[in-house]
Amino acid sequence: MTQIGIGILGGGYMGKAHAVAMSAVGAVFDTALRPRLEMVCASTPESAERYRAAYGFGRATADWRALVADPRVEAIVIATPQDTHRAIAEAAFALGKPVFCEKPLGASLEDSAAMLAAAKSAGAVNMVGFNYIRTPASQFARRLIAEGEIGRITWFRGEHTEDFLADPQAPATWRTKGMANGTMSDLSPHMINGALALMGPIAEVMGRYETVHRNRPGGQVDNDDHAQMMCRFANGAMGQMYFSRIATGRKMGYVYEISGTKGAIRFDQEDQNALWLYRMSGPEATRGFTKILTGPAHPDYAPFCQGPGHGTGYQDQIIIEARDFLRAIAAGQSTWPSFRDGHEVNRVIAAMMASAARGTWQDVKDF
C-alpha cells in the first residue's frame, strides 16, 4: 500500500461526500493507493479550519492556489462552484497533478474545451464526477444492454427531476442566478451522461427550456426551471429527456426506460437498489417486468454488503468514484468518465440550448 495526499477544494455538501469517500475507500475496496486527507480549501480561513477538524484533514487553507501548489497534495478533487473549475484544473494540470472534477466540467462549453485541452497537454489523469450511473443497478443495466439481452435498442426516455424549487414562494438563492446554475447546467448533465453511457453518442437534438417562476421572494430568476429535449442517437434509436427542479413530489427522479427488440429496462433512482427487466420470451400469459433486487452478484455491491436486497446508498456511489480515480492514478491512465466524456455532455447541452434559440434540430458534432 502507498499513501497519496489528497487535496479537496470545497468543504460543503460535495466536499464532505468526497472527504468521507476518501476516508473509506481503502477499507471498502482494498485499494493499492491509500488516500491521506492532506488539505482542504474553503472560502474563508474559519470555514476551512472547521472542515479540517470535522473531516480529518491535516491542514486547511482559504487559498486554492496554495492547496494546488503544495507538494504534499498529490491529487486534486474539485468540489467548488462550476465557474471556478477551469482555473483550478488548469493550475493543477500545469503541475502534472491528477484531477477529479465534479460535474459539470466548467461553467460553459468554452471552459470544458479548455480543461480538456489542458488535461491532454499535461498527460495527467482526469475524471468527472457523475455518480448516479454508478449504482449497481445501473452498472448492471449497462452490462445487459452491451451483452444484447434486450436486443437492438430502439428507444430511450430519461429524466432528472427534483422539487427543491417547486414552491413559487421559495426564496431566490444562488441557484436562481446565472445560466451556469440553472436546470440545464445543474441537473441535466447527470441524465445526459447516463444516456451516453447506456446508449452511446447522441447525434442530434431538439429542445426547449423555460423559467416558470420568474419572481421569487428576494429577487428575480434569470435561469431555467425545467427543460425538455428530443434526440436521435448515433445508433439510430430515438430518445427524449426531461429535466426539472420544480417537479412537485419528485425528490431524486433520475429515471430511464429503454426499449429493445428483445426486451426492455426500467430504473428509478428513488428505488435505486432495484432494476426492472422485461424479456420478450416464454408464453405471453407469463410475460411481464421482473423486479431485480441488487445484491453481491451485481457490480460493486459486494464490497459494501453481503446481503442481497439490503441495498447501497448515495455515499457508496461516491466511494466507487474514489476507487476508480485511485485506480486511474495507479495505472497512470484516465478512466471513464474522463474530461473528454464531461466535455461531450457539455456539447449536447450546447446543442440543445442552440436548438431552443433557433427552433431547429441541431447536430451535436457542430459544437
C-alpha positions in Angstrom: 0.0 0.0 0.0 1.2 3.5 -0.9 -0.2 6.7 0.6 -1.3 9.6 -1.7 -2.0 13.1 -0.4 -5.5 14.3 -1.4 -6.5 18.0 -1.6 -10.2 18.8 -1.7 -11.4 22.2 -2.8 -14.7 22.9 -1.2 -15.9 21.6 2.1 -19.7 21.8 1.7 -22.1 19.1 0.6 -19.9 17.5 -2.1 -16.7 18.3 -0.4 -17.8 16.4 2.6 -19.0 13.5 0.4 -15.6 13.2 -1.2 -13.8 13.5 2.1 -15.8 10.7 3.6 -15.3 8.6 0.4 -11.5 9.1 0.5 -11.5 8.1 4.2 -13.5 4.9 3.4 -12.3 3.7 0.0 -9.2 1.9 1.1 -11.1 -0.3 3.6 -14.1 -0.9 1.2 -12.1 -1.8 -1.9 -8.6 -2.6 -0.5 -7.0 -0.1 -2.9 -3.3 -0.1 -3.6 -3.3 3.7 -3.1 -4.5 4.8 0.3 -5.7 8.4 0.5 -4.3 10.8 3.1 -6.6 13.8 3.7 -3.8 16.3 3.3 -5.5 19.7 2.8 -9.0 21.2 2.4 -9.8 24.6 1.0 -12.8 26.8 1.7 -13.9 30.4 1.1 -12.7 31.7 4.5 -10.0 30.6 6.9 -12.7 29.9 9.5 -14.8 27.6 7.4 -11.6 25.8 6.1 -10.5 25.2 9.7 -14.0 23.9 10.6 -13.9 21.5 7.7 -10.4 20.4 8.6 -11.4 19.5 12.1 -14.7 17.8 11.1 -13.4 15.7 8.3 -9.9 14.8 9.5 -7.6 16.8 7.1 -4.1 17.5 8.1 -4.2 21.2 7.1 -6.6 23.9 5.9 -6.4 27.0 3.7 -8.6 29.6 2.1 -6.3 30.0 -0.9 -6.9 27.4 -3.6 -3.7 28.2 -5.3 -1.8 27.3 -2.1 -3.5 23.9 -2.0 -2.9 23.1 -5.7 0.8 24.1 -5.4 1.5 22.3 -2.2 3.9 19.4 -2.8 2.2 17.1 -0.3 -1.0 17.4 -2.2 -0.6 14.8 -4.9 -4.1 14.6 -6.3 -6.9 17.3 -6.6 -10.6 16.9 -6.0 -12.6 20.0 -7.3 -16.0 20.3 -5.4 -16.4 24.1 -5.8 -18.9 26.1 -7.9 -18.6 25.4 -11.6 -17.3 28.9 -12.5 -14.1 28.1 -10.6 -13.5 24.7 -12.2 -11.4 25.8 -15.1 -8.8 27.9 -13.3 -8.3 25.3 -10.7 -7.9 22.4 -13.2 -5.6 24.3 -15.4 -3.3 25.2 -12.5 -3.3 21.6 -11.3 -2.5 20.2 -14.8 0.3 22.7 -15.2 1.9 20.8 -12.2 1.1 17.4 -13.7 -1.3 16.6 -10.9 -4.3 14.2 -11.3 -7.7 16.0 -11.2 -11.2 14.8 -10.2 -13.7 17.5 -11.1 -17.4 17.5 -10.0 -19.9 17.9 -12.8 -20.4 20.0 -14.9 -17.0 20.3 -16.4 -16.7 24.1 -16.2 -19.4 26.7 -16.5 -19.5 26.7 -20.3 -18.6 24.7 -23.4 -15.6 27.0 -23.8 -14.5 26.2 -20.2 -14.8 22.4 -20.7 -12.9 22.6 -24.0 -10.1 24.4 -22.4 -10.0 22.0 -19.4 -9.9 19.0 -21.8 -7.0 20.6 -23.8 -5.1 21.3 -20.5 -5.6 17.7 -19.4 -4.4 16.3 -22.8 -1.4 18.7 -22.9 -0.3 17.7 -19.4 -1.0 14.0 -20.0 -2.4 13.9 -16.4 -5.1 11.6 -15.1 -8.5 13.2 -15.2 -12.0 12.2 -14.2 -15.5 13.8 -13.9 -18.0 13.2 -11.1 -21.1 11.6 -12.5 -22.1 9.4 -9.5 -25.7 8.3 -10.2 -24.7 6.0 -13.1 -22.5 4.0 -10.7 -25.3 2.3 -8.8 -25.0 -1.5 -9.0 -28.4 -1.5 -10.8 -27.3 1.0 -13.5 -24.0 -0.7 -13.9 -25.9 -4.0 -14.4 -28.2 -2.3 -16.9 -25.2 -1.2 -18.9 -24.0 -4.8 -18.9 -27.3 -6.2 -20.0 -27.5 -3.7 -22.9 -23.9 -4.4 -24.0 -24.5 -8.1 -23.9 -27.6 -7.8 -26.2 -30.0 -9.0 -23.5 -32.8 -6.7 -24.7 -31.8 -6.8 -28.4 -31.3 -3.8 -30.7 -32.1 -0.7 -28.8 -35.0 1.4 -30.4 -36.0 4.0 -27.8 -34.8 5.8 -24.7 -36.6 8.0 -22.2 -34.7 9.7 -19.4 -35.3 12.4 -16.8 -33.7 14.1 -13.9 -36.5 15.7 -11.8 -36.4 17.2 -8.3 -38.7 19.6 -6.5 -36.4 21.7 -4.4 -37.7 24.9 -6.1 -41.3 23.7 -6.8 -42.7 26.1 -4.3 -43.1 29.5 -6.0 -42.6 31.2 -2.6 -39.2 29.5 -2.1 -36.7 32.4 -1.9 -34.2 33.3 -4.6 -30.8 31.9 -4.0 -27.5 31.4 -5.9 -29.3 28.6 -7.7 -31.7 31.1 -9.4 -28.9 33.3 -10.7 -26.9 32.7 -13.9 -27.4 30.0 -16.5 -24.5 28.1 -15.1 -26.7 27.3 -12.0 -29.9 26.6 -13.9 -31.5 23.2 -14.5 -29.7 22.6 -17.8 -26.3 23.1 -16.2 -27.2 21.6 -12.8 -29.4 18.6 -13.3 -29.3 17.7 -17.0 -25.6 16.7 -17.1 -26.4 13.6 -14.9 -29.0 12.2 -17.2 -27.3 13.2 -20.4 -24.2 11.4 -19.1 -26.4 8.4 -18.2 -27.9 8.4 -21.7 -24.4 8.4 -23.3 -23.3 5.6 -21.0 -26.3 3.4 -21.7 -27.0 4.3 -25.3 -23.8 5.7 -26.9 -23.3 9.0 -28.7 -26.1 11.5 -29.3 -26.2 12.7 -32.9 -28.8 15.5 -32.9 -31.2 17.2 -30.5 -34.2 19.5 -30.4 -35.0 21.2 -27.2 -36.8 23.9 -25.2 -36.3 25.4 -21.7 -38.4 27.7 -19.6 -38.4 29.8 -16.4 -41.7 29.1 -14.8 -41.4 31.1 -11.6 -39.7 34.4 -12.7 -40.1 36.2 -9.5 -39.3 34.8 -6.0 -39.0 36.4 -2.6 -35.7 38.2 -2.6 -35.2 38.6 -6.3 -35.9 37.7 -9.9 -34.9 34.4 -11.5 -32.7 34.6 -14.6 -32.1 30.9 -15.3 -34.2 27.9 -16.3 -36.6 25.9 -14.1 -37.2 23.0 -16.5 -36.3 21.8 -20.0 -37.2 19.0 -22.4 -35.2 17.5 -25.3 -35.8 15.1 -28.1 -32.8 13.4 -29.5 -31.5 10.9 -32.1 -28.7 8.6 -31.0 -25.9 7.6 -33.4 -27.1 4.0 -33.2 -30.4 5.2 -34.8 -32.6 5.0 -31.6 -35.0 7.8 -30.8 -35.0 9.4 -27.4 -36.4 12.1 -25.2 -35.3 13.6 -21.9 -36.8 16.0 -19.3 -35.1 17.9 -16.6 -36.7 19.9 -13.8 -36.1 21.4 -10.4 -39.9 22.2 -10.0 -41.2 18.7 -10.4 -43.6 18.6 -7.4 -43.2 15.4 -5.4 -40.0 14.3 -7.1 -37.0 14.0 -4.7 -34.5 12.1 -6.8 -36.1 11.4 -10.2 -33.2 10.0 -12.1 -35.2 7.7 -14.3 -34.8 5.9 -17.5 -36.7 3.5 -19.7 -35.1 1.6 -22.6 -36.8 -0.4 -25.2 -35.2 -3.0 -27.4 -36.2 -5.7 -29.9 -36.0 -8.5 -27.3 -36.9 -6.7 -24.1 -36.9 -3.5 -22.0 -35.4 -2.0 -18.9 -36.7 0.5 -16.3 -34.9 2.2 -13.5 -35.8 4.9 -10.9 -33.2 6.3 -8.5 -35.8 6.7 -5.8 -35.7 2.9 -5.7 -32.0 2.7 -6.6 -31.5 -0.9 -5.5 -34.0 -2.3 -8.0 -33.9 -2.8 -11.8 -37.0 -3.8 -13.8 -36.3 -6.1 -16.7 -38.7 -7.4 -19.3 -37.7 -10.3 -21.6 -39.8 -11.0 -24.7 -39.7 -14.7 -24.3 -41.9 -17.5 -23.0 -45.7 -17.7 -23.0 -47.5 -14.4 -23.5 -49.6 -15.2 -20.4 -46.5 -15.1 -18.1 -44.6 -12.2 -19.6 -44.0 -9.1 -17.6 -41.4 -6.9 -16.0 -39.4 -8.6 -13.3 -38.1 -6.6 -10.4 -34.4 -7.5 -9.8 -33.1 -6.5 -6.3 -29.4 -5.8 -6.4 -27.0 -8.0 -4.4 -23.5 -9.4 -4.4 -23.9 -10.8 -7.9 -24.2 -7.2 -9.3 -21.3 -4.8 -10.0 -19.7 -3.1 -7.0 -22.2 -4.3 -4.5 -20.4 -7.0 -2.5 -17.7 -4.7 -1.1 -20.4 -2.8 0.8 -22.8 -5.6 1.8 -23.1 -9.3 1.6 -26.9 -9.4 1.8 -29.0 -9.3 -1.4 -31.6 -6.7 -1.3 -30.1 -4.8 1.6 -29.0 -2.1 -0.7 -26.4 0.6 -1.3 -26.8 4.4 -0.9 -25.7 7.7 -2.2 -22.4 7.9 -0.4 -21.5 4.5 -1.7 -21.6 5.9 -5.3 -19.0 8.5 -4.3 -16.8 5.8 -2.8 -17.0 3.9 -6.1 -15.9 7.1 -7.8 -13.0 7.4 -5.4 -11.9 3.8 -6.1 -12.0 4.5 -9.9 -9.9 7.7 -9.5 -7.3 6.0 -7.4 -7.1 3.1 -9.8 -6.6 5.5 -12.7 -3.8 7.3 -10.8 -2.1 4.0 -10.0 -2.4 2.9 -13.7 -1.3 6.4 -15.0 -4.3 6.4 -17.3 -7.6 8.3 -17.2 -10.8 6.3 -16.7 -14.4 6.7 -17.6 -15.9 9.3 -17.3 -12.9 11.4 -18.2 -12.8 15.1 -19.1 -13.5 14.0 -22.7 -16.7 12.4 -21.5 -17.6 15.5 -19.5 -17.0 17.7 -22.5 -19.2 15.5 -24.6 -22.1 16.2 -22.1 -21.5 19.9 -22.4 -21.6 19.6 -26.2 -25.0 18.0 -26.0 -26.2 20.8 -23.7 -24.8 23.5 -26.0 -26.6 21.9 -29.0 -29.8 21.8 -27.0 -29.5 25.4 -26.0 -28.9 26.4 -29.6 -31.9 24.4 -30.7 -34.0 26.3 -28.2 -32.8 29.6 -29.5 -33.1 28.7 -33.2 -36.2 26.4 -33.1 -34.5 23.7 -35.2 -32.8 20.4 -34.8 -29.0 20.7 -34.1 -26.2 18.3 -34.9 -24.1 17.8 -31.8 -20.9 17.5 -34.0 -21.3 21.2 -34.8 -20.5 22.1 -31.2 
